[in-house]
Amino acid sequence: MHLGNSLMAQVTYYTEEGLQKLRDEISQLENVERPKISQQIAEARDKGDLSENAEYDAAKEAQGLMETKLAKLKEKLANARLIDESQVDTSKVYILSTVRIKNVKNGMEAKYTLVAESEANLKTGKISVDSPIAKGLLGTAVGEIAEIKVPNGVMEFEVLEITR
């Protein structure tokens, strides 16, 4: 029997820092947001007629959205895997590699660290391992040319350096 991907849990890899952020977000929802919404529901309920109580309806809706978000985060945490940064191989580009690349066409250099989608932040040079550039770089070694498919064709990047 073949199970489709939709039933398979999505394993996501995290650094220690990323995993802590996820735990903190879950804790915030459970220990701060949930009691706050429960309080709003109780206050709205105390005001009487629930059939015409917009505050009660809004609080119940907020509760539903918060519980859905919390369930998704808990599922993410259950399927999270910690990356052992000391085990990252620097002979080729993998997740958590920091790679210095040069655009073959214009000579521009860039430096990126490949991270899990949830930790991507272009401002700090962290790109998602699922992004087109990262996918094109994965498995390449220093001196190799990575061909990255972009909407208007193919860009070529030379891998100059791989560190972690």
C-alpha positions in Angstrom: 0.0 0.0 0.0 1.4 3.4 -1.0 0.7 6.4 1.2 0.9 9.8 -0.5 3.2 12.5 0.8 0.2 14.4 2.2 0.0 11.8 5.0 3.7 11.8 5.7 4.9 14.3 8.4 7.2 16.9 7.1 10.5 16.5 8.8 12.3 19.9 9.2 15.9 20.4 10.3 16.7 23.1 12.8 19.7 24.5 14.5 19.7 24.7 18.3 18.7 28.4 18.0 15.8 27.7 15.6 14.5 24.9 17.8 14.6 27.2 20.8 12.6 29.8 19.0 9.9 27.2 18.1 9.7 26.1 21.7 9.5 29.7 22.9 6.6 30.4 20.5 4.7 27.4 21.7 5.3 28.4 25.3 4.1 31.9 24.6 0.9 30.6 23.1 0.2 28.1 25.9 1.1 30.2 28.9 0.2 33.7 27.8 -2.1 33.8 24.8 -4.4 30.9 25.8 -5.2 32.2 29.3 -5.7 35.7 27.9 -8.3 34.5 25.4 -10.0 32.3 28.0 -10.3 35.4 30.2 -11.8 37.4 27.3 -14.3 34.6 26.7 -15.3 34.5 30.4 -15.7 38.3 30.6 -17.8 38.4 27.4 -19.9 35.5 28.7 -20.6 37.4 31.9 -22.1 40.2 29.9 -25.2 38.2 29.2 -27.0 37.3 26.0 -24.5 35.3 23.9 -26.6 35.4 20.7 -25.9 39.1 20.2 -22.5 39.3 21.8 -19.9 40.3 19.3 -17.1 40.3 21.9 -17.9 36.7 22.7 -17.9 35.6 19.0 -14.6 37.5 18.4 -12.9 35.9 21.4 -14.2 32.4 20.4 -12.9 32.9 16.9 -9.5 34.1 18.2 -9.4 31.0 20.4 -10.0 28.8 17.5 -7.3 30.5 15.4 -4.8 30.3 18.3 -5.5 26.7 19.0 -5.0 25.8 15.3 -1.7 27.7 15.2 -0.6 26.0 18.4 -1.4 22.6 17.0 0.6 23.3 13.8 3.6 24.5 15.9 3.4 21.4 18.1 3.3 19.2 15.0 6.4 21.1 13.7 8.2 20.5 16.9 7.3 16.8 16.9 8.8 16.5 13.4 11.8 18.7 14.1 15.3 17.3 13.9 18.3 19.0 15.4 21.3 19.4 13.1 24.6 18.5 14.7 26.6 21.5 13.4 29.9 19.7 14.3 29.0 17.0 11.7 28.5 19.3 8.8 30.8 18.3 5.9 32.5 21.2 4.2 33.7 19.4 1.1 30.3 20.0 -0.6 27.4 22.4 -0.1 24.8 21.0 2.4 22.3 22.5 4.8 24.2 24.7 7.3 27.0 25.3 4.9 28.1 28.9 4.5 29.1 29.2 0.8 30.8 32.1 -1.0 29.8 32.2 -4.6 30.6 34.3 -7.6 28.2 35.1 -10.4 30.1 33.9 -13.5 28.4 36.5 -15.8 29.1 39.7 -13.8 31.8 38.7 -11.2 29.6 39.7 -8.2 30.2 37.7 -5.1 27.8 36.7 -2.4 27.9 34.7 0.8 25.0 32.6 2.1 24.3 30.2 4.8 21.8 27.4 3.9 19.2 26.9 6.6 15.8 25.4 7.2 12.9 27.4 5.7 11.8 28.5 9.2 15.2 30.1 9.9 15.7 31.9 6.5 16.5 35.6 6.8 18.0 37.3 3.7 19.1 40.3 5.8 21.5 38.0 7.7 22.5 36.0 4.7 20.5 32.9 5.7 18.7 31.4 2.7 16.2 28.6 2.8 17.6 25.2 1.7 14.4 25.0 -0.4 15.1 28.2 -2.4 16.1 27.9 -6.0 19.7 29.2 -5.3 20.2 26.7 -2.4 18.8 23.8 -4.4 21.2 24.6 -7.3 24.2 24.8 -4.8 23.5 21.7 -2.8 26.1 19.0 -3.4 28.5 21.2 -5.3 32.2 21.5 -4.3 34.7 24.4 -4.4 35.6 25.2 -7.9 32.4 23.8 -9.4 29.8 25.8 -11.3 26.3 25.7 -10.0 23.6 26.3 -12.6 20.5 27.9 -11.0 17.3 28.0 -12.9 15.6 31.4 -12.6 12.5 32.7 -14.3 14.4 34.3 -17.1 16.9 31.4 -17.8 19.9 30.0 -16.0 22.4 31.7 -13.9 25.8 30.3 -13.2 27.6 30.6 -9.9 31.2 29.4 -9.1 31.6 28.0 -5.7 34.6 29.8 -4.1 34.5 28.7 -0.5 32.5 26.4 1.8 32.6 26.9 5.5 30.3 26.2 8.5 
